[in-house]
Each structure stands twice: as structure tokens, then as C-alpha cells.
Amino acid sequence: MPKPPASLRSSLRRALLTAVGAALAVPSAEAAPALPERDDVVLEELPAPAAGAARELRDLRAALARDPRNAALAVRLARRYLELGRAESDPRYFGWAEGCLTPWERSEDPPLEVLLLRATLRQSRHAFAEALADLDALLARDPRSAQAWLTRALILQVRGDPASARRSCMPLLRLASGLMAVSCLANAESLAGRAEAAATTLRRALESTPRAATPERVFALTSLAEICTRLDRSDEALRLLSEALALAPRDAYLLAARADLLLDRGRPRDVLALLGDATRIDGLLLRVALAEARLRDPALDGHREELRARFAATRLRGDTLHLGEESRFALALLGDADEALRLAQANFAQQREPRDARALLEAALAAGSAPAAEPALALLRETSLEDARLARLAARIEALRR
């Protein structure tokens, strides 16, 4: 049964699959990254895997070192790194996963399992064209790979092409579980002007499959919550996210999505209660800081500087995966509309999900630049996307033109 790749479901989940290295959380007025003067300086303590997982990783690394072109070993170790990276929200694991596949980096005919993992890792770096090329090569050899069709569909959704995404979902009707196939199709349909029907279909599928596998149910609940959010049904969306979090309490995307809804509903205290000290993940720290800003919490100053330093560190690494989050930071916590607009434009050039359109529209409004909003407005026209918040922002842009 295919497992929905968390990295493809949103900018935050996609951002978890980043290149090797983590942000340096070094508070500084200039946000300059700290450079250690000695080799023994500790920059950050990493969460250690549980004893059993650590032993398994050690054994797999040793075995792969002895036989680096053993595809079965490489795939097994890479998958374990992917699982740990998602569980810990630590991008270093994804870099190590890529390292396992190095022997096939330039291979034109790698094993199918390597192709699938390579595609997942490439999309994590926003190398969407390369990821799709890997998936197309895989499907040419194995058109019954449900995971490849699902991954392909979700990449196309990220790129703002719901019609093509829908075509990639169709094979899942015969290759995957009913709930997985319906979730994939509902996502695509909801982004192409058919949100109401998609929500109804997905709601019925959830009700009829109460014992579906946990990953599939979380995927379906999350998808329906996103559709309800766009339809301005935040009460239902909050309930669905709570149900999903009961199944996956550490899922960073679910936590961020619920925090965003609470912020939109004017409930910053509930955001702090939800996230607690879950600030190691940049996206969650951002939402904590946004809540603190609403509450005039004295902890905001330290968190704002920490975020400034983390974003500076990502730029130093050449990482462009967090542009949407950084745009939000620049607008809401620094009051720099021009910088927020620059970042939102660069982000929208890479990915075109509703949240990316929102970032661009909000930044364009703050900067007083209606022309800058045109790419997001074009997406709304081209796809007939139904999103109540985006519609309100678009109306404000039109008023700006007059």
C-alpha cells in the first residue's frame, strides 16, 4: 500500500527534505552566522535516534561501506534516513539518504527503488523537472507503481497544474486503496474549481473506511482539512486536523496547519499552547513568534532574532526552500514589505500552491504593487481555484488598481 510522501504535501513538509546542514540558531542583531574558532566548539546538539534505531543504522552503514553498490542495502538505509528525518524534522537525514544513492547519481538505468527515492529527494530540493524525469523513467518500466503515480501527482499540484495532477491520480483507482485514490483525486479536483464536490466525495470515503491504514487516513484527513480551509469552513478544518494529530501527534505540517488556522481565527494563546516548546523546527518557531507578536509577549524579541539568524544561515547555504516562510517573517515580524514581496515572488516562481499565492498577494498589497500580484491572480483564473481568503485578497488587489 503506498505511503503518502509527507514532503510533497505543502511547503513546510517539502522543506523538511532539504540539503545537508541545519540552520544555525545564533541570535544576533546583524543575523550574521557564528563561525567557531575551534574544532571542539558545539554548535548544536542533535536528537539522537533511539538505541534500537542507532544500532540498526550503524549496522546498515557498515554493511553498505563494504558493498556500496548493493542497491537493496542502499535503499534500505536511505529509507530509514527518510523515516527518521520525517520523524525528527531534521534535514540532515535527507542529505545522508542522498549519499546512499551516490553510486547511481549519473546512472541512466538505476534500480526502480533507487529511481523512486532519487525522485523524492530531488523534489525536496525543488528540482521538480529532474524529479518528474525520474518518475517518468520509472513508470515507463513499471507503470503499476502506485507510489510513483502518487508522487508525480503531488509534484504537479505543487507546480500549480491540477489538470495534469488529476491524470496522474487516475491509475491509482486500480493500483491503490480506495481512500488513497480518492484523496489524490480530491486534492486535484479541489484545486481546479470543484472544491465542494471534492470535499463531499472525500468526506464519504473517510466515513466508509474507518479502519484504513494510519498514513492513508492522515493523508485523507489533511487533504479534507485543506479543502475545508479554502472553503472558509475553519471549524470543520480544525476538527479534522485534531483528528489527524491524534494519529500523528508529531507531524510538523499538521501542527503548522492547525497553528495557521488558529492565528487566522485570532487565537494566538491557543497557538502557544499547541506548539509549546516545539521551536527547533523553523516553521513552528515562526508561528510561535507570530502568536507572541499578537500577544506582545516579551519572548518575541529573542525568537525574532533567532529566526533572522536561521534564515540568514539558509541563504548562506544557498537554500531556497524556505522563501515563503521567510516572506511571511519579513512582512509580519520585520515590517519590510519590499523584502517580503521579493521573497514571495521568488517563492512563487518555484511553487504555486494556495499558500504561495497568499504570500504573494499579501506582500503585493503591503507593498502597494498591484502588478506584482499578477502571477497569483493568473493562477486563480487559469485553474478556477476556489479559496475564500485568496478571493478576498484578490478583491483588495483590484481595488488597489482603481
MONORNOR-V943760 format. One record per pair of residues at least 4 apart in sequence whose ideal C-beta (glycine too) atoms are under 6 Angstrom apart, sorted by sequence separation. I is the first residue (numbers start at 1). J is the second residue. If there is no record, write none. Layout:
# MONORNOR-V943760
<<I;J> <I;J>>
This chain:
# MONORNOR-V943760
<<9;13> <11;15> <28;32> <49;53> <64;68> <84;88> <110;114> <114;118> <127;131> <139;143> <171;175> <172;176> <176;180> <182;186> <185;189> <186;190> <194;198> <212;216> <245;249> <299;303> <300;304> <322;326> <328;332> <329;333> <330;334> <352;356> <373;377> <374;378> <378;382> <379;383> <36;41> <49;54> <85;90> <110;115> <122;127> <123;128> <156;161> <176;181> <189;194> <190;195> <212;217> <228;233> <262;267> <292;297> <314;319> <351;356> <364;369> <380;385> <7;13> <104;110> <278;284> <279;285> <330;336> <6;13> <7;14> <292;299> <293;300> <26;34> <85;93> <122;130> <123;131> <156;164> <157;165> <173;181> <190;198> <228;236> <229;237> <262;270> <263;271> <292;300> <314;322> <348;356> <364;372> <7;16> <24;33> <64;73> <84;93> <85;94> <122;131> <139;148> <156;165> <172;181> <189;198> <228;237> <245;254> <262;271> <275;284> <279;288> <330;339> <331;340> <347;356> <364;373> <7;17> <63;73> <104;114> <138;148> <244;254> <330;340> <289;300> <81;93> <119;131> <153;165> <172;184> <186;198> <225;237> <259;271> <348;360> <361;373> <64;77> <101;114> <135;148> <241;254> <275;288> <327;340> <206;220> <289;303> <81;96> <82;97> <119;134> <153;168> <169;184> <186;201> <225;240> <259;274> <289;304> <311;326> <344;359> <361;376> <81;97> <118;134> <119;135> <152;168> <153;169> <169;185> <186;202> <224;240> <225;241> <241;257> <327;343> <344;360> <360;376> <60;77> <101;118> <135;152> <241;258> <326;343> <327;344> <377;394> <78;97> <115;134> <149;168> <169;188> <221;240> <272;291> <344;363> <357;376> <182;202> <271;291> <323;343> <78;100> <149;171> <166;188> <202;224> <221;243> <222;244> <307;329> <341;363> <357;379> <77;100> <98;121> <115;138> <149;172> <165;188> <182;205> <221;244> <238;261> <268;291> <323;346> <324;347> <340;363> <131;155> <237;261> <323;347> <373;397> <74;100> <112;138> <146;172> <162;188> <179;205> <218;244> <268;294> <341;367> <128;155> <234;261> <256;283> <263;290> <268;295> <348;375> <352;379> <370;397> <199;227> <259;287> <282;310> <146;175> <162;191> <198;227> <218;247> <252;281> <304;333> <337;366> <338;367> <112;142> <146;176> <162;192> <179;209> <218;248> <337;367> <370;400> <144;175> <153;184> <341;372> <365;396> <370;401> <116;148> <123;155> <195;227> <324;356> <327;359> <331;363> <361;393> <179;212> <214;247> <354;387> <357;390> <69;103> <150;184> <49;84> <68;103> <324;359> <331;366> <180;216> <183;219> <187;223> <195;231> <327;363> <179;216> <183;220> <186;223> <190;227> <75;113> <78;117> <286;325> <71;111> <183;223> <47;88> <179;220> <283;325> <290;332> <71;114> <286;329> <289;333> <20;92> <16;89> <18;91> <20;95> <19;95> <17;94> <6;86> <17;124> <5;120> <7;124> <2;146> <2;147> <5;151> <8;154> <2;150> <232;388> <230;387> <89;252> <2;176> <1;177> <192;383> <193;384> <195;386> <89;281> <160;352> <158;351> <191;385> <158;353> <1;213> <3;215> <4;219> <160;379> <162;383> <126;350> <13;253> <12;253> <10;253> <12;256> <12;283> <31;308> <27;305> <31;309> <27;306> <33;313> <25;306> <28;309> <31;312> <26;309> <33;316> <25;310> <23;310> <24;313> <23;313> <23;314> <21;317> <18;321> <15;321> <15;322> <11;324>>
